[in-house]
Structure formats: structure tokens, C-alpha cells
Amino acid sequence: MCLHIAVIYLKIKICLLRFIFRVDCSMIDLENEVQTKLTKGLLDYIILQHLNARQMHGYELISNIRKIFGVYFGPSIVYPLLATIEKKGYISSCWNMENGRPRKIYTLTADGHSLLVLTENKLAVIVQKLSTLADKDFKSSQE
């Protein structure tokens, strides 16, 4: 599943670069800006996707997001978002006191899994529509 979100994420990124910005993808600054904006916009979904794979604590989520997406979101962004997602019932948490250090472990709930599936389907529709628009735009520019 995690690979699936990465593929969707990259397709969205490519479509946005082609359609909205109409720039060469080698522009690193713009690419980093787009990467950060997209990741931030999908951060709740990305967190749910990670928790769908297995339970994790907050720092582990922060580290994995940075490693996979190349964007760093610190505790001041991630922990309040986790609290909001938990209040909505999409994740649950419990304290793990093992290993001498208390850690709050987050788990995806059934409602969270339903939201994950719904979001994944909606993202696929958005990617398809962006691809269609980009293809039409490209074809019209060739005429």
C-alpha cells in the first residue's frame, strides 16, 4: 500500500509540474517547493498510510516521512496533527512504557482505514483528471 501512495504522489507531482507550472522538471528549487506543498497537503493521508502498515510512535513517523518524501516536518507540525486525527477517531494511541522510555504508539482504526481507502480513490480520480488536462494541453500546444 505504501508503494501505491508513493506512485500516486509522484503522478500528482509530475502532472502539477507539467500542467500548472509548465516548467522544466530540472528546476530543483521549484521541485522542492512543490514536493513540500504536496507532502504538507497530504500529510494526514501519509500518516494514515504509514499507520496502515503498522503501529508507530510519533518520532518514527517523522523519520519515515523525511526518508520517503524528502521533506522534514517537525514535532510542532506532526504531533498536533496526530492529536487532531485521533480526536476524529481515525487513529488511536496508547503509551508503551517498555525500553525505559515512554512512547505514545499510534494505531489506525477501522474508521481511519475507511478514510484511507476513500482518500486513495479520490486521489486516483484527481490524478486521472490532471493527466487528462495535461494531455489535452500538450496536444493543443502541438497543433
FIMI-890378 format. One record per residue (C-alpha): chain; x, y, z; residue number from 0; residue in one letter. Coordinates in pm, 1 decimal. Example, Ala and Ser with C-alpha at 12.3 -4.5 7.8 and 13.67 -1.06 7.14 Angstrom:
<recs>
(rec "A"; (1230.0; -450.0; 780.0); 0; "A")
(rec "A"; (1367.0; -106.0; 714.0); 1; "S")
</recs>
This chain:
<recs>
(rec "A"; (0.0; 0.0; 0.0); 0; "M")
(rec "A"; (281.4; 243.4; 84.9); 1; "C")
(rec "A"; (425.9; 198.2; -263.3); 2; "L")
(rec "A"; (80.5; 273.5; -406.5); 3; "H")
(rec "A"; (65.3; 613.8; -232.5); 4; "I")
(rec "A"; (418.2; 692.5; -347.5); 5; "A")
(rec "A"; (320.0; 621.0; -709.5); 6; "V")
(rec "A"; (5.7; 834.8; -683.1); 7; "I")
(rec "A"; (206.2; 1108.9; -513.7); 8; "Y")
(rec "A"; (467.6; 1113.2; -790.9); 9; "L")
(rec "A"; (199.6; 1117.1; -1062.6); 10; "K")
(rec "A"; (33.1; 1416.1; -897.2); 11; "I")
(rec "A"; (366.9; 1590.7; -871.3); 12; "K")
(rec "A"; (450.2; 1533.4; -1237.8); 13; "I")
(rec "A"; (105.4; 1641.0; -1353.6); 14; "C")
(rec "A"; (119.6; 1958.5; -1147.4); 15; "L")
(rec "A"; (462.2; 2044.1; -1276.5); 16; "L")
(rec "A"; (350.1; 1994.5; -1635.8); 17; "R")
(rec "A"; (5.4; 2148.1; -1616.7); 18; "F")
(rec "A"; (21.9; 2426.8; -1359.0); 19; "I")
(rec "A"; (380.5; 2542.8; -1363.5); 20; "F")
(rec "A"; (468.9; 2449.7; -1723.1); 21; "R")
(rec "A"; (837.5; 2434.4; -1634.7); 22; "V")
(rec "A"; (1130.1; 2204.9; -1692.1); 23; "D")
(rec "A"; (1143.0; 1948.2; -1410.8); 24; "C")
(rec "A"; (1514.0; 2013.2; -1362.1); 25; "S")
(rec "A"; (1443.3; 2331.1; -1167.4); 26; "M")
(rec "A"; (1538.9; 2197.8; -827.0); 27; "I")
(rec "A"; (1409.6; 2486.2; -615.9); 28; "D")
(rec "A"; (1066.1; 2472.0; -771.6); 29; "L")
(rec "A"; (1063.5; 2094.1; -747.5); 30; "E")
(rec "A"; (1145.1; 2110.8; -376.5); 31; "N")
(rec "A"; (875.0; 2370.7; -321.9); 32; "E")
(rec "A"; (616.6; 2156.6; -500.0); 33; "V")
(rec "A"; (733.6; 1847.5; -309.8); 34; "Q")
(rec "A"; (691.4; 2028.4; 22.5); 35; "T")
(rec "A"; (347.7; 2170.9; -66.8); 36; "K")
(rec "A"; (213.2; 1837.5; -186.6); 37; "L")
(rec "A"; (352.9; 1647.8; 110.2); 38; "T")
(rec "A"; (211.7; 1903.0; 353.9); 39; "K")
(rec "A"; (-126.8; 1891.8; 182.4); 40; "G")
(rec "A"; (-133.6; 1512.8; 201.3); 41; "L")
(rec "A"; (32.1; 1479.6; 542.2); 42; "L")
(rec "A"; (-273.1; 1342.2; 722.9); 43; "D")
(rec "A"; (-318.3; 1085.4; 446.1); 44; "Y")
(rec "A"; (52.3; 998.4; 453.2); 45; "I")
(rec "A"; (31.3; 941.8; 828.7); 46; "I")
(rec "A"; (-272.4; 716.6; 789.3); 47; "L")
(rec "A"; (-90.2; 525.6; 515.6); 48; "Q")
(rec "A"; (208.7; 465.5; 742.9); 49; "H")
(rec "A"; (-15.3; 351.1; 1028.0); 50; "L")
(rec "A"; (-197.3; 118.3; 791.6); 51; "N")
(rec "A"; (129.7; -72.0; 752.9); 52; "A")
(rec "A"; (194.4; -93.9; 1128.5); 53; "R")
(rec "A"; (176.8; 85.0; 1461.6); 54; "Q")
(rec "A"; (429.0; 365.1; 1509.6); 55; "M")
(rec "A"; (529.2; 633.8; 1752.9); 56; "H")
(rec "A"; (547.8; 999.1; 1650.7); 57; "G")
(rec "A"; (921.9; 1028.8; 1602.4); 58; "Y")
(rec "A"; (920.2; 717.7; 1384.7); 59; "E")
(rec "A"; (651.2; 876.2; 1164.7); 60; "L")
(rec "A"; (856.0; 1196.3; 1134.9); 61; "I")
(rec "A"; (1166.8; 998.7; 1038.0); 62; "S")
(rec "A"; (986.3; 780.1; 784.1); 63; "N")
(rec "A"; (817.7; 1076.6; 616.4); 64; "I")
(rec "A"; (1151.6; 1253.5; 584.9); 65; "R")
(rec "A"; (1320.9; 942.6; 445.8); 66; "K")
(rec "A"; (1046.5; 857.3; 193.4); 67; "I")
(rec "A"; (935.7; 1204.4; 81.1); 68; "F")
(rec "A"; (1249.7; 1409.3; 145.2); 69; "G")
(rec "A"; (1057.1; 1666.9; 345.9); 70; "V")
(rec "A"; (1102.1; 1733.3; 716.9); 71; "Y")
(rec "A"; (800.7; 1812.2; 931.4); 72; "F")
(rec "A"; (898.7; 1858.8; 1292.4); 73; "G")
(rec "A"; (715.1; 1770.3; 1610.9); 74; "P")
(rec "A"; (534.5; 2107.3; 1612.9); 75; "S")
(rec "A"; (353.2; 2004.0; 1294.2); 76; "I")
(rec "A"; (319.4; 1627.1; 1331.0); 77; "V")
(rec "A"; (206.9; 1593.5; 1694.5); 78; "Y")
(rec "A"; (-82.5; 1843.5; 1673.9); 79; "P")
(rec "A"; (-193.2; 1672.9; 1351.3); 80; "L")
(rec "A"; (-180.2; 1333.5; 1524.2); 81; "L")
(rec "A"; (-394.5; 1476.0; 1807.0); 82; "A")
(rec "A"; (-648.9; 1610.5; 1557.0); 83; "T")
(rec "A"; (-663.6; 1283.0; 1364.7); 84; "I")
(rec "A"; (-707.1; 1096.2; 1693.2); 85; "E")
(rec "A"; (-990.2; 1326.1; 1806.1); 86; "K")
(rec "A"; (-1169.4; 1249.3; 1479.6); 87; "K")
(rec "A"; (-1139.9; 878.1; 1556.1); 88; "G")
(rec "A"; (-915.3; 781.9; 1265.6); 89; "Y")
(rec "A"; (-629.9; 668.6; 1489.2); 90; "I")
(rec "A"; (-596.2; 559.1; 1849.3); 91; "S")
(rec "A"; (-298.8; 573.9; 2081.8); 92; "S")
(rec "A"; (-161.8; 407.6; 2391.1); 93; "C")
(rec "A"; (150.7; 453.7; 2596.8); 94; "W")
(rec "A"; (428.5; 198.6; 2564.5); 95; "N")
(rec "A"; (646.3; 204.2; 2876.2); 96; "M")
(rec "A"; (889.7; -64.0; 2761.6); 97; "E")
(rec "A"; (1257.1; 3.6; 2691.9); 98; "N")
(rec "A"; (1277.5; 260.9; 2972.1); 99; "G")
(rec "A"; (1130.4; 540.3; 2764.0); 100; "R")
(rec "A"; (758.8; 610.3; 2741.7); 101; "P")
(rec "A"; (636.6; 635.4; 2383.0); 102; "R")
(rec "A"; (289.8; 704.8; 2254.9); 103; "K")
(rec "A"; (210.7; 439.2; 1995.1); 104; "I")
(rec "A"; (-43.0; 525.1; 1725.2); 105; "Y")
(rec "A"; (-269.0; 269.8; 1555.1); 106; "T")
(rec "A"; (-505.3; 307.2; 1259.5); 107; "L")
(rec "A"; (-873.0; 249.5; 1347.5); 108; "T")
(rec "A"; (-1142.1; 97.6; 1126.0); 109; "A")
(rec "A"; (-1272.4; 449.7; 1052.3); 110; "D")
(rec "A"; (-917.4; 552.3; 964.6); 111; "G")
(rec "A"; (-885.9; 263.2; 723.7); 112; "H")
(rec "A"; (-1216.9; 361.1; 558.8); 113; "S")
(rec "A"; (-1092.8; 719.2; 523.3); 114; "L")
(rec "A"; (-766.4; 589.7; 378.7); 115; "L")
(rec "A"; (-947.7; 389.0; 109.8); 116; "V")
(rec "A"; (-1178.5; 680.8; 27.9); 117; "L")
(rec "A"; (-887.9; 924.4; 3.5); 118; "T")
(rec "A"; (-688.3; 685.5; -212.5); 119; "E")
(rec "A"; (-981.6; 653.5; -454.5); 120; "N")
(rec "A"; (-1032.5; 1030.1; -468.9); 121; "K")
(rec "A"; (-661.2; 1088.3; -529.0); 122; "L")
(rec "A"; (-668.9; 841.5; -817.8); 123; "A")
(rec "A"; (-957.5; 1038.4; -972.7); 124; "V")
(rec "A"; (-769.6; 1366.7; -928.2); 125; "I")
(rec "A"; (-455.4; 1220.1; -1087.4); 126; "V")
(rec "A"; (-658.6; 1091.9; -1381.2); 127; "Q")
(rec "A"; (-823.5; 1431.6; -1431.9); 128; "K")
(rec "A"; (-491.6; 1614.6; -1409.3); 129; "L")
(rec "A"; (-338.4; 1372.7; -1658.3); 130; "S")
(rec "A"; (-629.2; 1425.1; -1896.6); 131; "T")
(rec "A"; (-595.7; 1803.9; -1866.9); 132; "L")
(rec "A"; (-219.4; 1787.5; -1915.4); 133; "A")
(rec "A"; (-260.7; 1563.6; -2221.8); 134; "D")
(rec "A"; (-520.7; 1798.3; -2373.4); 135; "K")
(rec "A"; (-299.8; 2098.4; -2301.9); 136; "D")
(rec "A"; (0.9; 1925.5; -2454.3); 137; "F")
(rec "A"; (-192.9; 1819.1; -2765.6); 138; "K")
(rec "A"; (-335.4; 2169.1; -2819.3); 139; "S")
(rec "A"; (12.7; 2319.4; -2792.5); 140; "S")
(rec "A"; (134.5; 2080.4; -3063.4); 141; "Q")
(rec "A"; (-129.5; 2195.9; -3312.1); 142; "E")
</recs>
